[in-house]
Amino acid sequence: MTTSFDSTAPRPDFVFPVRVYWEDTDGQGVVFYANYIKFFERARTEWLRVLGFGQMQLKRDAGGLFVVGETTARYLRPAKLDDLLSVTVRVLQQGRSSLTFEQQVWRGDTLLTEGEIRIGWVEPDPLTGDFRPRRIPAVVLARLQTAASAAAPDSSSSLMASA
């Protein structure tokens, strides 16, 4: 099952369902603004998992991890208790050491929140343990390019059936 999107909105690369629980809201049953960033994170994490890269697997097998370097968010309408939301992930830019995403939160055909998130690849320094920026591993970049080229203009990956 997929969500119906506004025809003027860009098609996402991935859609992740989120149900709003009490823990996500303030005293009025409205989603607390910082929780949209958590929703974005969950969707990106599940997008990576669908591509075959769990976070712990990346750390263990590739020796590094993705970290958020920059986030912007624009809040248009509130989500409320018990809403079923669709959180979208779309790659805007792919570099050698970072990825930039457009992410949106929808309730049906209504856009509630949109943001742009830049993540970068880091690896721990063997002597100090400090994280240092590095190039995204070739196997990850190759999988991203394969996924991008396989996506049809009018289709998207989705986990909506699990909601």
Secondary structure, DSSP 8 states (H G I E B T S, - for coil): ------TTS---SEEEEEE--GGGB-TTSBB-TTHHHHHHHHHHHHHHHHTT--HHHIIIIIS-EEEEEEEEEEE-S--BTT-EEEEEEEEEEE-SSEEEEEEEEEETTEEEEEEEEEEEEEEE-TTT--EEE----HHHHHHHHHHHHHS-TT--EE-GGG-
